[in-house]
């Protein structure tokens, strides 16, 4: 019987990491610079607030909105 070159747990961890990276990149949407110009409507952004309630940026159309993007990586 041939031994695996990689321990089974490491193979599983690698597969999970590759899958999560693929899913994260599939969710990201790219916009052309012309679509992001001043005076154009903002692209749709959706998420979950601190209370766990889903929201969309378009829900606030016509109101002043402050977007604060941050990350922890």
N, C-alpha and C positions, 0 to 999 in steps of 0.2 A: 504494500500500500504506500502510495506517495504522500509525503507530508506536505501540508500547505506551506507556502512561503510566508504567509501572514497569519497571525493568530485569528481565530474566528471572531472574537470580540472586536478586534481592530478593523476587520473587514466590514462588520456591521456598522461600526461607528463611522467609517469612511463613506459607506453607502448612505447613511442617514445625513451626513454633512453635505454630500453632493446633492441629495434630494432637496434639502432645505435651501441651498443656494439656488438651485434651479427654480423652485417655487417662488422665492423672493424676487428673482429677476423676471419671472413671468408676470408678476403682479405690478411691476414698475412700468409706468407708461412714459414714453418719451414724447416731448412736444417740440415742434419746430420753433425757432426763435421768433418767427413772424406771429405765431399763435400766442406768444408770451409778451407781446409788445404793450407799451403803455396805451391805455384806452380800450384795449380788447377785453372781453369778458374773461375772467379767470377760469382756468381749466377745472373740471370737476374734481374735488377732493372729498373723500369720505373717510370716516374713521369711527372710533368709539371714544366717548368722553370719559372723564374720570369716574362717572357714576355707572359706566357700562352701557350707556344709551348710544345707539348708532346715530350718526348725523351726516349730512352732506353740506358742502359749502353753499350749494345752490339754495338751501333752506334759508339762507341769510341774505339773499339777493335784495339789494336796495338798502342794506344796513351797513354800518361801518364794522369791519372785521379786522382784528389783528391776528395774524398767523405767526406763531412762534415755533419754528422748527428747531429741534435739538436732537442730539443722539448721545448714546453712551456706548462707545465702542473703543 
